[in-house]
Amino acid sequence: MRQSKLTKAARSRECQVRIPGVCNGNPETTVLAHYRLAGTCGVGMKPHDMQGAWACSACHDACDGRRRDIDRDTARQYHAEGVMRTQAALLHEGMLTA
């Protein structure tokens, strides 16, 4: 599967999800974590890469429900904020345009 420019741009970036007590702060583990929102994804269909946040492996695990030490609603809130921070960084860098 080919990676998009936005997916590749996540490499070695600072985590933008930043869940306190969860985030490992290691940019070597950062990936683009897609935010799942009803109507924008489904069975066999990922959300658009613009709906992704740069997330370290620990925050990504929390966002995807692979961690039990943080509740789902809290993880979704941090993930959504991370998407907005990621979009702001991409706009600043000219990778996205308004």
N, C-alpha and C positions, 0 to 999 in steps of 0.2 A: 504494500500500500504506500502510495506517495504521500509525503508530508507537505502540508501547505507552508507558505512563507510564515504565516502566523504561528504554526506549530513549531517550526524550526526556530523562530525568534524567542521561544521560551527557554532555550538552552542557556544554562549558566546565568540565569536571571535571579534576582532576589524574589523570594516568595511574596506574592501580593495578597494572599489569603490571610496569613499571619494569625492563626488561632492561638491565643495565649495558652501556654502549657502544653501545646501540641507541636507547633512549628519547630522544625529542626534547624532552620536558618541555613541550610546547606544548599547553595545554588547548583551544586553538581547533581542534585536530585530533582531539580525543577523541570516540570513538564506543563503543557497546556491542559488544564482540567476543565472540561466542558460542563457548563451549568445546564442541567436538565429542567426545562420549562415546558409545561403542557402546551401543545400546539406547535412547538418548534422541534420536536424530536419524537421518536416512537420506536417501535420494534424494528431493529435493524437500521435505524437512522439516527445518527448523532446530530446534535445541534451544530449550527454554523460555528466556525472557529472564532468568530467575533464574540461569541457567547462563552469564551473561555478565560480562565484566570491562570496566571503563572503561579503554580503551587508546588511547594516542596513535597517530597514523597509522603511525609507525615500528614500534612494538611490535605493532600490529595486522597489519602486513605480515609480521613475523616469525612471529606466531601462525598466520597463514594460509599460511605457507610461501612467501611471495613474496620473501623475503630468503634469500640463500645464505650469509651470513656468520655464521649461528648454526645449530647443529644442531637438528633437530626435537624431540628429547627435552628439551633445555634450554628451548626456547621453550614447550613444553607445560607444563613445571614452573612457569615464571614465569607463564604464563597461568592455571594452576590456582590459584596463590597470589593472583593478581590477582582471580579470581572470589571467593575468600574475603574479600579486603579490601573488594571492592565490596559483597558481601553484608553485611559488618559495618557499613559506612557507611550502607547502606540501612536496616538494622535500627535503627541509632542515630537516623536521621532519621525513623523511623516509617513508611517506605515499604514495608517488609516486616515481618511479625510472626512471632514464633516459635510 
